[in-house]
Amino acid sequence: MHTYHKRIHSVSADVTVITCEHKEMNLVCPNGRVIEIVYANYGRTVPGTEACNHASSSNLACFEEESLSIVAGECDGETTCTVLASNTVFGNPCGNTFKYLNVTYSCNCEF
């Protein structure tokens, strides 16, 4: 089983965002709080009927193992962050599959 989670501390409820391949994901924390990435995967683990419907969505075992470190490297400690859900950023973990970026984050006091 693939698990790409981390946790330092949290003072807010986690937020999960899914952004389809080729689109930008925007993460925002209000009131001067900062982003902490808890989970990230660029790939596909659910059918197209559940996320980013596309004809090429049958591979449900698509994981990019560096997703967490890539997104955390861009976003941890920031109040806003934009990440492109793209093979150019994450590589191509599974060919012939329409992917999405799935990120869970919290908004915390500065760390």
PyMOL CGO cylinders between C-alpha atoms (Angstrom):
from pymol import cmd
from pymol.cgo import CYLINDER

trace = [
    CYLINDER, 0.00, 0.00, 0.00, 1.28, 3.44, -0.88, 0.3, 1, 1, 1, 1, 1, 1,
    CYLINDER, 1.28, 3.44, -0.88, 1.09, 6.07, 1.86, 0.3, 1, 1, 1, 1, 1, 1,
    CYLINDER, 1.09, 6.07, 1.86, 2.44, 9.52, 1.30, 0.3, 1, 1, 1, 1, 1, 1,
    CYLINDER, 2.44, 9.52, 1.30, 1.47, 11.29, 4.52, 0.3, 1, 1, 1, 1, 1, 1,
    CYLINDER, 1.47, 11.29, 4.52, 3.25, 13.46, 7.01, 0.3, 1, 1, 1, 1, 1, 1,
    CYLINDER, 3.25, 13.46, 7.01, 2.10, 15.42, 10.02, 0.3, 1, 1, 1, 1, 1, 1,
    CYLINDER, 2.10, 15.42, 10.02, 3.91, 18.02, 12.11, 0.3, 1, 1, 1, 1, 1, 1,
    CYLINDER, 3.91, 18.02, 12.11, 1.05, 19.71, 13.95, 0.3, 1, 1, 1, 1, 1, 1,
    CYLINDER, 1.05, 19.71, 13.95, -2.35, 21.06, 13.07, 0.3, 1, 1, 1, 1, 1, 1,
    CYLINDER, -2.35, 21.06, 13.07, -4.61, 23.80, 14.36, 0.3, 1, 1, 1, 1, 1, 1,
    CYLINDER, -4.61, 23.80, 14.36, -7.26, 23.56, 11.64, 0.3, 1, 1, 1, 1, 1, 1,
    CYLINDER, -7.26, 23.56, 11.64, -9.32, 20.94, 9.89, 0.3, 1, 1, 1, 1, 1, 1,
    CYLINDER, -9.32, 20.94, 9.89, -7.62, 19.32, 6.92, 0.3, 1, 1, 1, 1, 1, 1,
    CYLINDER, -7.62, 19.32, 6.92, -8.70, 20.43, 3.44, 0.3, 1, 1, 1, 1, 1, 1,
    CYLINDER, -8.70, 20.43, 3.44, -8.58, 18.04, 0.46, 0.3, 1, 1, 1, 1, 1, 1,
    CYLINDER, -8.58, 18.04, 0.46, -8.35, 19.39, -3.07, 0.3, 1, 1, 1, 1, 1, 1,
    CYLINDER, -8.35, 19.39, -3.07, -8.34, 17.46, -6.36, 0.3, 1, 1, 1, 1, 1, 1,
    CYLINDER, -8.34, 17.46, -6.36, -7.17, 19.11, -9.57, 0.3, 1, 1, 1, 1, 1, 1,
    CYLINDER, -7.17, 19.11, -9.57, -7.25, 17.44, -12.98, 0.3, 1, 1, 1, 1, 1, 1,
    CYLINDER, -7.25, 17.44, -12.98, -4.13, 16.98, -15.11, 0.3, 1, 1, 1, 1, 1, 1,
    CYLINDER, -4.13, 16.98, -15.11, -3.01, 20.15, -16.98, 0.3, 1, 1, 1, 1, 1, 1,
    CYLINDER, -3.01, 20.15, -16.98, -4.80, 22.45, -14.47, 0.3, 1, 1, 1, 1, 1, 1,
    CYLINDER, -4.80, 22.45, -14.47, -3.44, 24.59, -11.65, 0.3, 1, 1, 1, 1, 1, 1,
    CYLINDER, -3.44, 24.59, -11.65, -4.16, 23.77, -8.02, 0.3, 1, 1, 1, 1, 1, 1,
    CYLINDER, -4.16, 23.77, -8.02, -4.44, 26.77, -5.72, 0.3, 1, 1, 1, 1, 1, 1,
    CYLINDER, -4.44, 26.77, -5.72, -4.00, 26.31, -1.98, 0.3, 1, 1, 1, 1, 1, 1,
    CYLINDER, -4.00, 26.31, -1.98, -4.86, 29.17, 0.39, 0.3, 1, 1, 1, 1, 1, 1,
    CYLINDER, -4.86, 29.17, 0.39, -4.71, 29.66, 4.15, 0.3, 1, 1, 1, 1, 1, 1,
    CYLINDER, -4.71, 29.66, 4.15, -6.51, 32.64, 5.71, 0.3, 1, 1, 1, 1, 1, 1,
    CYLINDER, -6.51, 32.64, 5.71, -5.53, 34.98, 8.53, 0.3, 1, 1, 1, 1, 1, 1,
    CYLINDER, -5.53, 34.98, 8.53, -1.76, 34.64, 8.16, 0.3, 1, 1, 1, 1, 1, 1,
    CYLINDER, -1.76, 34.64, 8.16, -1.78, 30.90, 8.75, 0.3, 1, 1, 1, 1, 1, 1,
    CYLINDER, -1.78, 30.90, 8.75, 0.59, 28.77, 6.70, 0.3, 1, 1, 1, 1, 1, 1,
    CYLINDER, 0.59, 28.77, 6.70, 0.14, 25.66, 4.59, 0.3, 1, 1, 1, 1, 1, 1,
    CYLINDER, 0.14, 25.66, 4.59, 1.28, 22.26, 5.80, 0.3, 1, 1, 1, 1, 1, 1,
    CYLINDER, 1.28, 22.26, 5.80, 0.95, 19.49, 3.21, 0.3, 1, 1, 1, 1, 1, 1,
    CYLINDER, 0.95, 19.49, 3.21, -0.32, 16.30, 4.87, 0.3, 1, 1, 1, 1, 1, 1,
    CYLINDER, -0.32, 16.30, 4.87, -0.86, 14.07, 1.81, 0.3, 1, 1, 1, 1, 1, 1,
    CYLINDER, -0.86, 14.07, 1.81, -0.19, 14.33, -1.92, 0.3, 1, 1, 1, 1, 1, 1,
    CYLINDER, -0.19, 14.33, -1.92, -0.46, 12.03, -4.90, 0.3, 1, 1, 1, 1, 1, 1,
    CYLINDER, -0.46, 12.03, -4.90, -0.20, 12.78, -8.59, 0.3, 1, 1, 1, 1, 1, 1,
    CYLINDER, -0.20, 12.78, -8.59, -1.73, 9.83, -10.40, 0.3, 1, 1, 1, 1, 1, 1,
    CYLINDER, -1.73, 9.83, -10.40, -5.09, 8.07, -10.21, 0.3, 1, 1, 1, 1, 1, 1,
    CYLINDER, -5.09, 8.07, -10.21, -6.63, 5.88, -7.53, 0.3, 1, 1, 1, 1, 1, 1,
    CYLINDER, -6.63, 5.88, -7.53, -10.37, 6.28, -8.24, 0.3, 1, 1, 1, 1, 1, 1,
    CYLINDER, -10.37, 6.28, -8.24, -12.45, 5.90, -11.43, 0.3, 1, 1, 1, 1, 1, 1,
    CYLINDER, -12.45, 5.90, -11.43, -13.21, 8.83, -13.70, 0.3, 1, 1, 1, 1, 1, 1,
    CYLINDER, -13.21, 8.83, -13.70, -16.76, 8.91, -12.40, 0.3, 1, 1, 1, 1, 1, 1,
    CYLINDER, -16.76, 8.91, -12.40, -15.34, 9.97, -9.01, 0.3, 1, 1, 1, 1, 1, 1,
    CYLINDER, -15.34, 9.97, -9.01, -12.55, 12.34, -10.11, 0.3, 1, 1, 1, 1, 1, 1,
    CYLINDER, -12.55, 12.34, -10.11, -11.59, 14.01, -13.39, 0.3, 1, 1, 1, 1, 1, 1,
    CYLINDER, -11.59, 14.01, -13.39, -13.70, 11.97, -15.80, 0.3, 1, 1, 1, 1, 1, 1,
    CYLINDER, -13.70, 11.97, -15.80, -11.77, 10.94, -18.91, 0.3, 1, 1, 1, 1, 1, 1,
    CYLINDER, -11.77, 10.94, -18.91, -11.73, 8.04, -21.36, 0.3, 1, 1, 1, 1, 1, 1,
    CYLINDER, -11.73, 8.04, -21.36, -8.23, 7.08, -20.13, 0.3, 1, 1, 1, 1, 1, 1,
    CYLINDER, -8.23, 7.08, -20.13, -9.01, 6.55, -16.46, 0.3, 1, 1, 1, 1, 1, 1,
    CYLINDER, -9.01, 6.55, -16.46, -9.05, 2.78, -15.97, 0.3, 1, 1, 1, 1, 1, 1,
    CYLINDER, -9.05, 2.78, -15.97, -5.63, 2.48, -14.23, 0.3, 1, 1, 1, 1, 1, 1,
    CYLINDER, -5.63, 2.48, -14.23, -6.46, 2.91, -10.53, 0.3, 1, 1, 1, 1, 1, 1,
    CYLINDER, -6.46, 2.91, -10.53, -3.03, 2.01, -9.18, 0.3, 1, 1, 1, 1, 1, 1,
    CYLINDER, -3.03, 2.01, -9.18, -1.16, 5.11, -10.34, 0.3, 1, 1, 1, 1, 1, 1,
    CYLINDER, -1.16, 5.11, -10.34, 1.09, 6.72, -7.72, 0.3, 1, 1, 1, 1, 1, 1,
    CYLINDER, 1.09, 6.72, -7.72, 3.91, 9.24, -8.03, 0.3, 1, 1, 1, 1, 1, 1,
    CYLINDER, 3.91, 9.24, -8.03, 6.02, 8.49, -4.96, 0.3, 1, 1, 1, 1, 1, 1,
    CYLINDER, 6.02, 8.49, -4.96, 7.66, 11.94, -4.88, 0.3, 1, 1, 1, 1, 1, 1,
    CYLINDER, 7.66, 11.94, -4.88, 4.34, 13.83, -4.89, 0.3, 1, 1, 1, 1, 1, 1,
    CYLINDER, 4.34, 13.83, -4.89, 4.44, 14.68, -1.19, 0.3, 1, 1, 1, 1, 1, 1,
    CYLINDER, 4.44, 14.68, -1.19, 8.00, 15.99, -1.26, 0.3, 1, 1, 1, 1, 1, 1,
    CYLINDER, 8.00, 15.99, -1.26, 7.36, 18.00, -4.45, 0.3, 1, 1, 1, 1, 1, 1,
    CYLINDER, 7.36, 18.00, -4.45, 4.19, 19.68, -3.20, 0.3, 1, 1, 1, 1, 1, 1,
    CYLINDER, 4.19, 19.68, -3.20, 5.55, 20.19, 0.34, 0.3, 1, 1, 1, 1, 1, 1,
    CYLINDER, 5.55, 20.19, 0.34, 8.72, 21.70, -1.09, 0.3, 1, 1, 1, 1, 1, 1,
    CYLINDER, 8.72, 21.70, -1.09, 6.65, 24.25, -3.01, 0.3, 1, 1, 1, 1, 1, 1,
    CYLINDER, 6.65, 24.25, -3.01, 3.95, 24.97, -0.44, 0.3, 1, 1, 1, 1, 1, 1,
    CYLINDER, 3.95, 24.97, -0.44, 4.91, 24.23, 3.19, 0.3, 1, 1, 1, 1, 1, 1,
    CYLINDER, 4.91, 24.23, 3.19, 5.18, 27.45, 5.17, 0.3, 1, 1, 1, 1, 1, 1,
    CYLINDER, 5.18, 27.45, 5.17, 3.46, 29.59, 2.51, 0.3, 1, 1, 1, 1, 1, 1,
    CYLINDER, 3.46, 29.59, 2.51, 0.08, 31.35, 2.90, 0.3, 1, 1, 1, 1, 1, 1,
    CYLINDER, 0.08, 31.35, 2.90, -0.81, 30.65, -0.74, 0.3, 1, 1, 1, 1, 1, 1,
    CYLINDER, -0.81, 30.65, -0.74, 0.60, 28.21, -3.25, 0.3, 1, 1, 1, 1, 1, 1,
    CYLINDER, 0.60, 28.21, -3.25, -0.07, 27.20, -6.86, 0.3, 1, 1, 1, 1, 1, 1,
    CYLINDER, -0.07, 27.20, -6.86, 0.99, 23.82, -8.24, 0.3, 1, 1, 1, 1, 1, 1,
    CYLINDER, 0.99, 23.82, -8.24, 0.49, 22.62, -11.82, 0.3, 1, 1, 1, 1, 1, 1,
    CYLINDER, 0.49, 22.62, -11.82, -0.94, 19.09, -12.04, 0.3, 1, 1, 1, 1, 1, 1,
    CYLINDER, -0.94, 19.09, -12.04, 1.32, 18.01, -14.87, 0.3, 1, 1, 1, 1, 1, 1,
    CYLINDER, 1.32, 18.01, -14.87, 3.82, 15.41, -16.01, 0.3, 1, 1, 1, 1, 1, 1,
    CYLINDER, 3.82, 15.41, -16.01, 6.33, 18.25, -16.40, 0.3, 1, 1, 1, 1, 1, 1,
    CYLINDER, 6.33, 18.25, -16.40, 6.22, 18.81, -12.63, 0.3, 1, 1, 1, 1, 1, 1,
    CYLINDER, 6.22, 18.81, -12.63, 5.76, 15.25, -11.35, 0.3, 1, 1, 1, 1, 1, 1,
    CYLINDER, 5.76, 15.25, -11.35, 6.94, 12.99, -14.15, 0.3, 1, 1, 1, 1, 1, 1,
    CYLINDER, 6.94, 12.99, -14.15, 4.64, 10.42, -15.72, 0.3, 1, 1, 1, 1, 1, 1,
    CYLINDER, 4.64, 10.42, -15.72, 3.90, 7.67, -13.17, 0.3, 1, 1, 1, 1, 1, 1,
    CYLINDER, 3.90, 7.67, -13.17, 1.54, 5.81, -15.52, 0.3, 1, 1, 1, 1, 1, 1,
    CYLINDER, 1.54, 5.81, -15.52, 1.32, 6.21, -19.26, 0.3, 1, 1, 1, 1, 1, 1,
    CYLINDER, 1.32, 6.21, -19.26, -2.00, 6.33, -21.09, 0.3, 1, 1, 1, 1, 1, 1,
    CYLINDER, -2.00, 6.33, -21.09, -3.80, 7.42, -17.92, 0.3, 1, 1, 1, 1, 1, 1,
    CYLINDER, -3.80, 7.42, -17.92, -5.44, 10.79, -17.29, 0.3, 1, 1, 1, 1, 1, 1,
    CYLINDER, -5.44, 10.79, -17.29, -4.13, 11.81, -13.89, 0.3, 1, 1, 1, 1, 1, 1,
    CYLINDER, -4.13, 11.81, -13.89, -5.04, 14.27, -11.16, 0.3, 1, 1, 1, 1, 1, 1,
    CYLINDER, -5.04, 14.27, -11.16, -3.29, 15.86, -8.21, 0.3, 1, 1, 1, 1, 1, 1,
    CYLINDER, -3.29, 15.86, -8.21, -4.87, 14.98, -4.87, 0.3, 1, 1, 1, 1, 1, 1,
    CYLINDER, -4.87, 14.98, -4.87, -3.60, 17.09, -1.94, 0.3, 1, 1, 1, 1, 1, 1,
    CYLINDER, -3.60, 17.09, -1.94, -4.65, 17.28, 1.69, 0.3, 1, 1, 1, 1, 1, 1,
    CYLINDER, -4.65, 17.28, 1.69, -3.34, 20.22, 3.70, 0.3, 1, 1, 1, 1, 1, 1,
    CYLINDER, -3.34, 20.22, 3.70, -3.92, 22.12, 6.91, 0.3, 1, 1, 1, 1, 1, 1,
    CYLINDER, -3.92, 22.12, 6.91, -3.54, 25.77, 7.81, 0.3, 1, 1, 1, 1, 1, 1,
    CYLINDER, -3.54, 25.77, 7.81, -1.35, 26.23, 10.86, 0.3, 1, 1, 1, 1, 1, 1,
    CYLINDER, -1.35, 26.23, 10.86, 0.37, 28.84, 12.92, 0.3, 1, 1, 1, 1, 1, 1,
    CYLINDER, 0.37, 28.84, 12.92, 3.73, 29.65, 11.38, 0.3, 1, 1, 1, 1, 1, 1,
    CYLINDER, 3.73, 29.65, 11.38, 6.37, 26.96, 11.98, 0.3, 1, 1, 1, 1, 1, 1,
]
cmd.load_cgo(trace, "trace")
